[in-house]
Amino acid sequence: MSFSDEIMIIRQKSFLTQTEFAAKINVAYNTVNRWETGKSRPNMTAMKNIKAFCSEQGIDYSSLEKAWIQSKVTERSEKNG
């Protein structure tokens, strides 16, 4: 599953809007929107905030983490390829 799908699933499991989720992880609403539409991915700080949020909510973070790491590897190979 793609990163954008994984982040949307985490938000929806929490029954939060994009705006509410953004406030919980200290980013702007449009940032969450860009993640969910695949236009961008979180930086390390945002990922730490998402991980803390998932831990507090009892939501499994591992598939999101794997998708994020894979997207970073893909991005690096595209830049170097």
PEJO-V383043 format. One record per run of one state. SS is the DSSP state (2 for helix, 1 for strand, 0 for the rest). FROM is the first residue (numbers start at 1). TO is the last residue. If there is no record, write none. Layout:
SS;FROM;TO / SS;FROM;TO
This chain:
0;1;2 / 2;3;13 / 0;14;17 / 2;18;24 / 0;25;28 / 2;29;36 / 0;37;43 / 2;44;57 / 0;58;61 / 2;62;80 / 0;81;81
